[in-house]
């Protein structure tokens, strides 16, 4: 993915900036790395192993957060 500011990834998951960052991430991920209407979920529980729809991935990222160290989005464009 582009060299974007990813500082939002370390913010509290309930913050507006984090949620906005998640939605920007999902916009790009679904443009570049989707399989139909799903992407690999980069949350701490799925660890890029399971394909999910956007609303599920969004929920997972807000509830669980991103997998540790996922600053380089290798599975999402």
Buried (B, 14 or more C-beta within 10 A) or exposed (E): BEEEEBEBBEEEBEEEEBBEBBEEBBEBBBEEBBEEEBBBBBBBEBBBEBBBBBEBBBBBBBEBBBBEEBEEBEBBB
